[in-house]
Amino acid sequence: MKKYAMIALSVLSCSFMAATDILEVMTANARRKGKDPQEFQWDNRKQQFIDLILSKKPTIIGFQEVVKGEQFDDLKKGLSGYQSFGDSRNEHASFLSLQWLISKHWNANNECSPIFYNPEEVTSIASATFGINPYYFSQQKLPRICTWGLFEDKKSQKQFYVYNTHLDNESEEIRLAQLKIILKHRKTGKHNQSIPAIIMGDLNTKIEGKIKNKFEKAGFIDAAEKATIVKGPKETRTGWHNKELKEIDHILVKNMDVEEYEVVKSPEGVYVSDHRPVMAKIILK
């Protein structure tokens, strides 16, 4: 009996240790505060958006299209248990570039791609935002950015990187160049290459072809492909009234396993954004 009791205790102990290594992450395009139809304007859906996020309780959230000022403040207030960081894209537009002229003079929204995190579960070690617009593509209309953070899980004391971004919406060639800048950032400076990493965001493309090859060459795999359990619809971009169904929001992982992947669907007829959040339960190694 003593032998079986010890075995049972060992199994329970291993189960508990495994549970502490689960990291729940989410990417969510909030849809910028702007000139949408009245029913879909930010002020009329922000509480539903925040409630959906809170219902899933992710530890890490990467947002896109969050306009600096009132919309960013609304998220910080609604997600009061979280801390956040992330610059606006206008802060990373090259002086007198086409993107700078648009952002300063043509009323482009001053959007952020911030990272929110639960300080009770993880510690933020380092963070910053950097521009990802290749200077040699003159057709880029808007400044694009990536926000990154290095975190440590408080229970397991394991560290991991998170990169949150929003790639170009028109050109595959530009998206590839922007991804190249992000992947190069991983290899430069003081970044520890042995630490697991996540790239997430609105990538404005499926994970296939040249994009998939570039990710895989760098060791990043689509969380949907690695997941043991896959839930929800495939499409992440809906448009209002499901008029633009696309698979463009993603979570990719390096040196991590994925227990569960979910495209989070709102109740029928409810649009908290024109995108659906994507969530993954990741096993820290």
N, C-alpha and C positions, 0 to 999 in steps of 0.2 A: 504493500500500500504506500509505503514511504517513497518507493521508487517511482510509482505512478504519480504521486503528488508532486514530486520534483519535476517530472516531465511536464505536467500540466502547468506548473508555475513557470517553467522555461518558455512554454508556448505562449502563455499570457504576456510574459515579459517581452518576447520578441514581437508580438502583435502591437504592444504599446509603443515600442521603439519605432516600429514601422509607421505607426500612425503619426508620430511626432515629425516624421520626415516628409509629410504631404504638404505641398505648397499650392494654394489655390490662387490662380492669377486670372485676370480678365483684361480684355481690350474692348473699348467701347467708343465709337464715334458719337459724340453728343449732338451733332448737327449744330453748326454755328448759330448764334443769336443773330437773326437778320430778318429778311423780308419774305418769310414763308407765308402760305395761306393762314388766315387768322387762327384756325383750330390747331395748327401745328407750330405756331410761334412759341419760342422758348418759355415765356411766362405762363403759357397755357398747358405745358407738358412737363415742366421741370420737376415737379413733385413726383409725377409718375416715373420719370427717368430715375430720380434719386431712390425712390422706393424699390424699383426693380434691382438696382445695384445692391441696396441694403438687404434685400431678400436672399441674395446669393452669398453675401458676406465674404467676398474675396479678400485675401491678404494684400495683394498688389493689384492696382488698376492702372492701365495705361489709357488715357483719354486722347481723343483727337478732336479738332475743330472747337476748342474751348476758347472763346474770345476773352482776351485779357480785360479785367475790370469786372463788370457786373456778373457775367456768366461764370467766370472763374470763382468769384466770391460766392455765388449761389451754391456751387458745388462744395466749396470749403465749409460753408455753413450747414448744408444738408448732410454732408459726410463728416460731421464734427469729430468723430472718433478717429479720423485719419489725419495724417500729415501729408504734405505735398511739396513738390518742387517742379520747376520748368519755366524757361524763358519763353517769350513770344517770338514768333518768326521774324517780325520786323526788326528785332534786336540783332538778327543774324543775316540781314540783307546787306550785301556789299554796297558801300557808299557809291551813289550815282549809277548803280547798275539798273537794268530794266526792272528788276524786282524791287529795288529801292524806290524808283520813281512811282511804280504802281502802289506800293504800300504807303508811301508818304503823300502822294498827290491824287491818286485815283480811288481813294476810299476803300482799298482792300481791307478786309477784316484782319485785326491784329491777333491772329490765332496762336494758341499754345498746344503743345502735345505733352501735358503734364503727367507725372506719375504720382499717384496717391498710394499710401501704404499704412498698414495698421501697426503703430509703434509698440503695441503690446505683444506682437508676434515676431516682428523683425526690427533690426537696427539698421538705420541708414549710415553707411560708412563714408561714401563719397558720391557726388552727383554733379551733373552739368548738362548744358544743352549746346549743341554745335550745329552749324549750317551744313546742308548736304547738297547744295546746288553746284553742279560742276560748272566752272566758269566758261567752258568752251561751248555750252549750249545756249545760244542767244534766244531760242524760242521759249525758254522757260518763262512762264507768266507770273509765277509767285515764288517767294522765298520758301524753301522747305527746310525742316529741321528734324533733329533727333534728340530726344532727352534720354539720358542714361543714368543708372544708379547701381552702386555696389551695395548689397545687403548681406546681413547675417541673420539666419534663423535663430531665434532665441532658445528654442528647445534643443535643437540638434547641434547648434553652433557651426552649421555649415554655411558657407558663403556662396553667393551667386550674383551674376550681373543681369540687369534688365535694360533692354533698349526699346524705346517706344517711338514710333515714327509714323509719318503720313506721306507716302510717296506720290510722285507726279500722277495726275489723272488722265494724261493724254498720250504720252509717248513711252513705249516699252524701252526704247534706247535710253531715255533719260532715267527711267526707273532703275535700269541696270547700272547706270553710272552712279546714281544715288546710293544704291545698295553697296556698290564697290567702296564708296566713301565710308559707309557704316562699318563694313567688314574690315577695312583698313584701320579704322579707329580702334577696333578690338585688338589689333596687333601692335599698336604703338603705345608710347608712354609707359606707365607703370602697371598696365593691366596684366593680371596673372592669367595666362592662357590655360592653365589647368583647372581653373574655377568654372563650373557650369554656367551657361548663359542662356538667356531668352531674348529673342527678337519678336516684337509684337506690333500690331497696329493696322491701320487702313493702308494696305499696300497697293490698292487699285488694280489688282491683277489676281488671277488664279496662281496657285503654286504648281507651275508646270513649265516645260520647255527650258529656255535659257535662265529664267529666274530660279527655277527649281535646281538646275545644275549648279548655279553660282552658290546657292545656299548649301547644297550638299557637299560641294567641294570644300566649303569652309566648315563642314561638320554639323550644320543645322538641318534638322528634320522637322517637317510639318507635324505639329502635335496631333492633328486629326489622323495622320497616318500611323503614329506610334501608339495611339491610345488603345487600351484594352476595351474600353466602353466608349461608344460614340452616341450622343443624344442630340435631338433637335433636328431642324431642317438643315439642308446644305447651304442655302443662300444666306448671306450676311447683310448684303445691301438690299433694302426693300424699295426705297423710294416711298412716297406717300401712297397708300392704298395698293401696295405691292406692285407698283408699275415698273420697277427697275430691279428685278431679282438677279443678283450677282453674287459670286463667291470671292470677295475681295478683302475681307478682314481675317487676320491670321495670327496664330501663335506658333513660333518655331523654337525648338529647344536643341541645346548642345550638351552632351554628357548628362542627360537626364532621361528618365523614363516617364511615361504618361499613363496615369491610371484611368482618367476619364476626360473626355472632350465634349463640350456642349455649345451649340449655337442656341442662345437663350431667346426663346420666343415669347413675345408679349401675348396677353389675352387677345382673342379674335377681335379685330377691328380697332385695337389700341396701338398707337404708334408713338412710343416714347422718344423715338428718333427715326431718321430714315435709314438707319443701320440697326442690326441686332448685335447685342454684345456677344463676344465669344469668350468662353471660360475653359480653363484646363486645370485638372488636379495633377500636379507634377510631383514625382518622387525624387527628392534630393538625394544624390549619391555622395 
